[in-house]
């Protein structure tokens, strides 16, 4: 079976007009969410480390690094925006597939779209192409790919970025196939994610961005006429050493092509209201609910129990923090996030600030949080992904709260208004309201935009650079 | 802690401590590498990648060899890494299944040129890069590795080490550079080797990503502190993700005492190393005997299993690419019998589409020999038997690969290789001057040398 060929044939022909309205709307939401996160990330020190480095590379100025006030090559802009998209841990993801497609696909497609001055319709079709290739590939290699130590945001994301980049460059079906084939050679390996994440190492930010950059490179190489092995996913009949067989035990190859043009990955995305690992969101939500609805103060708390599904309990439930913990470690710790939510009745960036993390009280409260895997919950997973909190006070009272699906899941979606608010809250310190509103309206009416670079110019012109100079 | 020990080795390595023979060998490797790139100059594939990198239009700070285009040092490393494998004549380490030059030299040359680093710093960085790359590659047993290629994967650690050394990173930064390299390195799938023009891209990508990893570490980015073995409880480091039973001790055994660059071979023939014993035997047969290609009935090749499996059944057709033919024992045998030689000129479109050569290729039968398989990789034997229609036959066996250090690498033959390749770009006079400069590299500025390596 020539999976790559079938996919490339489909996506080469895909046009905006063929897309269902809900997919078009979701594509705009993806872009709005992505841009808000990137611009908001300008407050992070890593954004400045990056800013300085990429700027110093001195590449040709052809695409913008969002909210950073400079242009660079399409490859470096893809890399730079990829980093910005991941710094706050607010990025979208494909539910329960361990992948953040937004770290790789939008940065690649956006950089080329800006340079090529494409219209909104073409941008949407290219973005959907990238998400679809990545989404399908993520399904095909799940879960063994993750168990083997790879992080699909970097590996799978890179194939999506290559396909989306080839689409926006008008390389046709042959060019999309060639770009995906080239990617099998240069795809970033993206291993050791867990150790980077749990150790709080900043390399954690780099695999998606590298995938975005490699995606642009693959498409540019294909455009120059470089050729590749035609079936990068399955490999040859003789060796069977395509990407899927190298990266996982028993790939479900049919997921690559089943229902092409009928089912889409975009509606399966979750979006993040909180700046933290997705597996912590249910716990944060119930903690906030419990303290807002009940008269609980931290001093009175004897113990707290979070009951949740297996993956959340093992990946983020046992990580205890201290005043020296990094931002990243705290974003991946249910105990910390629950404690901070209980203290402040909300979880925004200020609950993850240096000052907050340095405060011993939050870690003392976090030490009272126990996260357990609940067999009843595991039974209904993944149709539902419930989280329950039980707060026991020293006086013996018990307060509980429950959610069946965290806010932002397809089962409990954020509304368009939620996204607009998220965008404003992330960008309010960096852009004036008028520009923000103009941007929101431009993105939500993207099909009417004749030149994507106008959107980029709007951001370029309205960011207050003063606030990011350090 | 393997990563820490490797980083300490790289960080503390100094030119003054290098044994004299290591310095001599390193210069040889640089000369061989330069020759491989210059020799590729006339090929369409080379032009394509050089112009691609030029047209990216980035800051002109490092040179694409042969073509003389200047671009960013990352792009130059990418392009030169690609160019260095187009001819399939790059150096290598047989026990590691690795081509260190292709990933280390482009990164070190490009970075030394743009940072205006001195020749001694360059040589030290290259030694560090070869050592790291060779050792990481040796820790991954070939048969137990997945379908990836070490020049791209292990090669990224190598170029990160060389780049980190040139940037003057300290030990903690070097540990981070290795950790970041492990995260970003190209997967380098083997399926792409044969018959595609993306084949030489993995060392280019390794060179570039190595530089980027070192730059990221310099900027303060941090990475996993034990990238090779991973950390408990998962232990999913680079070595055990890519290989079933990694030989961790190879990473540090005798590190700083024994230099693996001394075991590096050069390629006498423009073809996959696995074919070289067969090519040498066939060349000897056609040069020592009168063999009319029209009279050939059959060409039997017995060799070790890996060579037979990977290169034995690949029969070319008129549309086959250069890399397909470089990795095809049938094509190579046919080409040797037809031309009595093998060189980059064996892969012109006229040659590949010549029906006489393609007919001869069909007469080649390659089989694996158990005894030969047992002695690989210490030896890499091949026995070629050419049978003529009149019943006479000629037979020759080669056991140890030509230009393997254990068999000796005659200097005059190495120089002949360099001059024949350099002639594609440089006049004889200039090629001799460049050879002299590399011979006395410790007295030459790298950025000056780069100026001489262009058309």
Interface residues (C-beta under 8 A of the other chain):
Chain A: X46 X49 X50 X52 X53 X57 X58 X59 X60 X62 X73 X75 X148 X149 X150 X154 X155 X181 X182 X184 X185 X186 X187 X188 X189 X190 X191 X192 X193 X194 X195 X196 X199 X201 X202 X203 X205 X206 X207 X210 X214 X220 X221 X224 X225 X226 X227 X228 X229 X231 X232 X235 X236 X239 X241 X242 X243 X245 X246
Chain B: X48 X49 X51 X52 X56 X57 X58 X59 X61 X72 X74 X146 X147 X148 X152 X153 X176 X179 X180 X182 X183 X184 X185 X186 X187 X188 X189 X190 X191 X192 X194 X195 X196 X197 X198 X199 X201 X202 X205 X209 X215 X216 X219 X220 X221 X222 X223 X224 X225 X226 X227 X230 X231 X234 X236 X237 X238 X240 X241 X321
